[in-house]
Amino acid sequence: MPTRLTKGGALVGAVKVPAGTAIPGLAESVAIATLDTTLTAADSHKTVIMNAATTKTVTLPSAAAAPGLTFTVTQQQVPASGAGLTVHPAGTDVMRGNGFTPAAGKGAINTQATGRIGDAITVQSDGVSAWYITSLTGTWAREP
C-alpha cells in the first residue's frame, strides 16, 4: 500500500516505498532480543534492543547485501557476567570508525565492565565489505 503524503492535512499524493526503505520522520521498527541474533537485509533500519543479562552477539548480514543497510543495537540490560554485547560483521567484513583498526571479521564490543543501560551503536553498510559506525553511545572497543 502506498504511503500517503499530506500537507496541512490535505492529501497531496502517494508514494510507493520499497520494503526496508526508511522514511525520514517516521519511526523505525524495534525488535527486542534476548538471545544471540543474526540480522538480515530485511531487518535494515531496525533498532535492536538487547535485553539479556549474559554475553550476547548480534551478527550483521554481509555488507555486500546492499549499500546503505543500517542497524542500531542498544543495551536494555547490562550483562552481569561474561564478555558483554558484541556487534559482529559477517564473514570477512570489517568495521570502520571509532578509531578501530579494521580487521576481517572483527566487530565492536560493549564489555560487561564498561557497559551501561542505553549504550548503543549504529552501523551502515558500504555495500561492499565494510560497516561504518555512524553513531555511538557509551564505550565500545574493537573485538579482540
Backbone bond lengths (Angstrom), bond angles and torsions (degrees), N, CA, C in turn:
res aa  C-N    CA-C-N  psi(-1)  N-CA   C-N-CA  omega(-1)  CA-C   N-CA-C  phi
1 M - - - 1.455 - - 1.519 108.58 -
2 P 1.324 118.26 131.63 1.464 120.79 -179.71 1.522 111.80 -65.76
3 T 1.330 115.19 149.86 1.452 121.00 173.61 1.515 107.93 -79.54
4 R 1.319 117.86 133.10 1.464 121.45 -179.18 1.526 109.61 -92.06
5 L 1.308 115.45 132.75 1.456 121.47 179.17 1.525 109.52 -101.95
6 T 1.305 115.49 135.02 1.464 118.85 179.20 1.515 110.17 -127.93
7 K 1.306 115.22 156.04 1.455 122.06 174.80 1.517 106.10 -138.10
8 G 1.319 115.01 116.59 1.465 118.88 -179.40 1.525 112.16 61.88
9 G 1.340 116.70 28.72 1.453 120.68 177.59 1.517 114.00 88.22
10 A 1.344 118.11 -8.95 1.465 120.68 179.85 1.518 109.86 -97.10
11 L 1.318 117.65 137.31 1.455 122.31 178.28 1.530 109.09 -69.68
12 V 1.348 115.47 124.70 1.464 118.93 -178.79 1.516 112.55 -115.80
13 G 1.323 118.03 -3.00 1.457 119.67 178.43 1.501 112.16 159.08
14 A 1.312 115.79 178.88 1.451 121.97 178.26 1.520 108.53 -137.55
15 V 1.336 115.48 147.17 1.451 121.81 -179.11 1.517 108.07 -128.75
16 K 1.313 117.50 132.04 1.454 120.88 174.57 1.521 106.66 -87.27
17 V 1.339 116.76 121.73 1.453 122.27 -175.53 1.526 108.83 -110.14
18 P 1.349 117.89 125.52 1.462 119.88 178.52 1.530 111.49 -61.33
19 A 1.324 117.09 147.09 1.463 121.90 177.87 1.517 109.82 -55.88
20 G 1.330 116.66 139.90 1.456 122.20 177.99 1.514 114.38 83.89
21 T 1.337 118.16 1.66 1.458 121.90 -179.59 1.520 109.47 -90.45
22 A 1.328 116.52 128.85 1.455 120.50 178.01 1.518 109.40 -78.28
23 I 1.316 116.19 143.00 1.455 121.82 176.26 1.522 106.42 -114.77
24 P 1.343 118.04 114.07 1.454 119.90 -179.07 1.524 110.84 -52.52
25 G 1.341 114.20 136.54 1.457 119.40 178.46 1.521 113.91 91.15
26 L 1.331 117.70 -13.15 1.455 119.72 176.77 1.522 109.06 -102.28
27 A 1.308 116.18 147.90 1.458 120.86 -178.01 1.525 110.99 -64.87
28 E 1.323 115.81 139.96 1.448 120.68 173.65 1.523 108.35 -81.11
29 S 1.334 117.62 160.31 1.444 119.45 177.70 1.518 110.26 -78.11
30 V 1.319 113.81 155.67 1.457 121.89 -178.19 1.515 108.29 -122.00
31 A 1.327 116.26 138.41 1.459 121.51 175.07 1.516 108.14 -127.95
32 I 1.325 116.98 129.93 1.462 121.34 177.04 1.523 106.83 -95.99
33 A 1.325 116.69 128.47 1.463 121.57 -179.75 1.521 109.46 -120.38
34 T 1.318 115.54 141.86 1.463 120.78 175.80 1.529 111.18 -123.44
35 L 1.330 116.31 -5.04 1.464 122.74 -179.53 1.523 109.63 -125.55
36 D 1.342 116.51 168.56 1.463 119.53 171.26 1.519 107.07 -52.56
37 T 1.335 116.67 139.40 1.461 121.28 -173.09 1.517 110.35 -132.72
38 T 1.331 116.60 136.25 1.459 121.96 173.62 1.524 107.35 -112.28
39 L 1.330 115.90 120.11 1.458 121.22 -178.19 1.526 110.43 -86.53
40 T 1.319 115.98 158.44 1.467 121.93 176.27 1.523 108.15 -124.62
41 A 1.318 115.96 169.79 1.466 120.54 178.21 1.529 110.47 -57.58
42 A 1.327 117.49 -32.30 1.469 121.09 179.48 1.528 112.21 -66.05
43 D 1.331 117.65 -17.93 1.469 122.00 179.12 1.525 112.49 -86.93
44 S 1.342 117.59 -2.48 1.457 120.69 -176.58 1.522 111.14 -53.04
45 H 1.308 116.30 142.05 1.458 126.88 -179.16 1.520 112.62 74.39
46 K 1.325 117.08 12.90 1.460 120.10 173.60 1.517 109.34 -87.94
47 T 1.321 114.73 151.86 1.449 121.54 168.25 1.517 105.89 -102.87
48 V 1.327 116.41 120.15 1.455 121.83 179.73 1.522 107.61 -98.14
49 I 1.313 115.86 118.41 1.462 121.25 179.30 1.522 107.19 -100.91
50 M 1.342 116.50 113.10 1.458 120.77 -179.45 1.521 108.68 -87.68
51 N 1.321 114.78 116.92 1.458 122.42 -177.99 1.520 107.77 -118.50
52 A 1.334 116.58 76.88 1.456 121.63 -177.86 1.525 110.12 -145.72
53 A 1.327 116.20 142.86 1.460 121.39 -178.10 1.529 112.37 -93.90
54 T 1.330 117.29 6.91 1.463 121.13 179.05 1.525 109.55 -128.98
55 T 1.318 116.42 170.41 1.460 122.72 -179.64 1.528 110.59 -56.11
56 K 1.339 116.30 131.23 1.466 121.49 179.00 1.517 109.37 -138.40
57 T 1.352 115.09 156.22 1.456 122.23 178.14 1.515 109.61 -128.07
58 V 1.327 115.92 132.99 1.456 122.45 171.33 1.523 105.37 -107.97
59 T 1.341 116.45 117.45 1.460 120.90 -178.50 1.524 109.34 -99.61
60 L 1.326 115.22 127.50 1.463 121.73 179.74 1.526 110.04 -79.29
61 P 1.324 117.67 155.24 1.465 118.90 173.24 1.529 109.55 -72.65
62 S 1.307 117.02 173.29 1.454 120.98 176.19 1.527 109.48 -57.84
63 A 1.328 116.42 133.65 1.469 120.40 178.23 1.518 110.61 -61.41
64 A 1.334 117.28 -25.73 1.459 121.52 -179.06 1.531 112.47 -74.96
65 A 1.337 117.62 -8.24 1.469 120.73 -177.84 1.528 111.15 -56.72
66 A 1.317 117.19 -38.28 1.469 121.95 177.36 1.516 108.72 -178.33
67 P 1.327 117.42 139.62 1.463 118.40 176.53 1.521 109.51 -67.16
68 G 1.302 115.07 143.03 1.462 119.67 174.55 1.512 115.92 89.68
69 L 1.344 118.86 0.18 1.464 118.60 174.41 1.523 107.51 -56.38
70 T 1.316 117.07 135.80 1.457 121.45 -176.36 1.521 110.07 -135.43
71 F 1.326 115.96 135.54 1.464 121.53 178.59 1.518 109.22 -138.45
72 T 1.328 116.17 144.45 1.458 122.45 170.97 1.523 106.93 -119.49
73 V 1.331 115.91 131.95 1.464 121.41 177.45 1.517 106.65 -122.33
74 T 1.339 116.53 130.53 1.452 120.71 -177.51 1.530 111.26 -133.78
75 Q 1.327 115.37 154.04 1.465 122.23 179.77 1.522 110.44 -88.35
76 Q 1.316 117.47 123.57 1.468 122.64 171.55 1.519 109.07 -93.96
77 Q 1.319 115.11 -27.99 1.459 122.19 -175.96 1.524 106.84 -146.10
78 V 1.307 117.41 134.49 1.463 120.23 179.99 1.529 108.20 -86.17
79 P 1.337 117.58 130.82 1.461 119.36 178.16 1.526 111.97 -57.73
80 A 1.330 115.80 135.24 1.462 121.71 -179.68 1.527 111.30 -81.91
81 S 1.323 116.68 -16.35 1.455 119.97 179.56 1.521 109.06 -152.85
82 G 1.322 115.95 166.19 1.459 120.36 177.21 1.510 112.63 86.90
83 A 1.323 115.50 -163.85 1.461 122.12 -172.13 1.522 114.16 -78.98
84 G 1.321 118.86 -29.40 1.454 121.13 -177.01 1.517 111.45 115.49
85 L 1.315 116.53 -150.30 1.466 122.48 -178.15 1.525 109.42 -106.31
86 T 1.330 116.30 126.03 1.457 121.77 179.12 1.521 109.44 -115.17
87 V 1.331 116.28 135.12 1.460 122.61 170.93 1.524 104.50 -109.48
88 H 1.341 114.89 111.94 1.462 121.97 -166.85 1.527 111.19 -115.78
89 P 1.347 117.94 130.77 1.467 119.81 176.80 1.527 111.31 -75.49
90 A 1.301 116.09 156.67 1.467 121.48 177.59 1.521 110.64 -76.28
91 G 1.314 116.50 147.06 1.463 122.39 173.20 1.511 113.81 50.31
92 T 1.332 116.32 -125.78 1.467 121.41 -177.51 1.534 112.26 -100.78
93 D 1.332 117.57 12.69 1.462 119.77 176.09 1.531 109.55 -58.41
94 V 1.326 116.01 154.24 1.468 121.49 178.66 1.518 109.76 -116.27
95 M 1.333 115.32 162.47 1.458 121.62 174.82 1.523 106.92 -115.91
96 R 1.333 116.09 132.25 1.468 121.42 -177.49 1.529 110.15 -120.90
97 G 1.320 114.77 143.64 1.460 121.00 178.26 1.511 111.13 119.73
98 N 1.320 116.47 173.55 1.459 124.25 178.51 1.528 112.00 56.93
99 G 1.331 117.40 24.16 1.459 121.06 179.58 1.515 113.92 76.51
100 F 1.348 117.36 10.25 1.463 120.88 179.42 1.527 110.13 -67.48
101 T 1.317 116.74 141.88 1.448 121.17 166.46 1.517 105.06 -85.70
102 P 1.346 118.22 113.35 1.467 119.74 -176.69 1.531 111.43 -59.94
103 A 1.322 115.68 136.06 1.462 121.58 176.24 1.519 107.95 -145.14
104 A 1.320 116.30 139.57 1.460 121.84 -177.65 1.528 111.27 -54.08
105 G 1.332 115.44 126.86 1.450 120.97 175.07 1.510 115.45 73.81
106 K 1.326 118.55 13.44 1.470 121.76 179.93 1.521 109.50 -109.35
107 G 1.323 116.10 126.61 1.449 121.60 -178.59 1.509 111.90 -109.60
108 A 1.322 115.11 -147.95 1.466 122.31 -178.13 1.522 109.42 -115.44
109 I 1.331 115.31 143.89 1.468 120.22 179.03 1.522 109.96 -128.34
110 N 1.320 114.55 135.75 1.464 123.49 173.91 1.525 103.73 -108.85
111 T 1.336 116.65 99.11 1.458 120.46 -169.00 1.523 113.60 -71.05
112 Q 1.310 114.55 159.09 1.460 121.02 176.73 1.528 110.09 -59.50
113 A 1.326 117.40 -34.83 1.467 121.48 -177.99 1.530 112.64 -71.71
114 T 1.342 117.97 -33.12 1.465 120.42 -175.34 1.528 113.52 -108.73
115 G 1.331 117.52 -11.82 1.462 121.71 -174.56 1.523 113.58 -67.50
116 R 1.317 114.64 145.90 1.465 122.37 176.46 1.526 108.06 -137.25
117 I 1.313 116.73 152.73 1.458 120.81 175.07 1.524 108.08 -58.75
118 G 1.324 116.48 132.40 1.459 121.50 -179.79 1.518 114.18 96.43
119 D 1.349 117.90 -10.28 1.463 119.43 175.02 1.524 107.73 -59.47
120 A 1.322 117.11 138.80 1.465 120.47 -174.73 1.519 110.84 -149.57
121 I 1.329 114.71 155.33 1.456 122.34 175.29 1.524 108.13 -137.50
122 T 1.322 116.09 136.79 1.462 121.55 174.34 1.513 107.26 -118.75
123 V 1.332 116.27 130.77 1.463 121.64 -179.18 1.518 109.61 -127.78
124 Q 1.347 114.86 151.20 1.464 120.93 179.11 1.524 109.10 -134.13
125 S 1.330 115.69 137.24 1.458 122.85 -178.84 1.529 111.25 -78.49
126 D 1.343 115.62 144.45 1.463 119.53 172.99 1.525 111.43 -90.54
127 G 1.329 116.83 -0.83 1.456 121.05 179.29 1.517 113.93 80.32
128 V 1.340 116.88 4.63 1.461 120.41 -178.83 1.534 109.66 -123.43
129 S 1.343 116.17 -75.42 1.468 119.01 -175.67 1.519 113.85 -152.88
130 A 1.334 117.36 16.04 1.463 119.07 -176.70 1.521 112.18 -137.48
131 W 1.322 113.88 150.77 1.466 123.45 172.49 1.520 106.68 -113.09
132 Y 1.326 116.67 126.49 1.459 121.97 179.82 1.517 109.62 -101.82
133 I 1.328 115.61 130.47 1.459 120.74 177.43 1.523 106.74 -77.04
134 T 1.328 117.03 119.35 1.459 120.41 -178.73 1.519 112.01 -105.15
135 S 1.335 117.07 -15.11 1.457 120.36 179.61 1.519 109.63 -160.37
136 L 1.343 116.06 141.97 1.462 121.72 177.25 1.512 110.45 -138.87
137 T 1.312 115.79 142.48 1.457 122.47 167.99 1.520 105.44 -130.06
138 G 1.319 117.38 128.74 1.466 120.87 -179.68 1.517 111.97 93.46
139 T 1.329 114.89 -167.45 1.462 121.63 -176.07 1.521 109.51 -104.72
140 W 1.318 114.91 116.61 1.464 122.67 178.31 1.514 108.46 -124.30
141 A 1.307 116.70 139.41 1.463 122.06 178.15 1.523 108.70 -125.95
142 R 1.329 115.35 163.15 1.468 117.95 175.66 1.522 108.12 -71.25
143 E 1.312 115.78 141.13 1.456 122.91 176.51 1.536 109.47 -54.54
144 P 1.329 117.02 137.80 1.475 118.47 178.15 1.526 111.99 -70.32
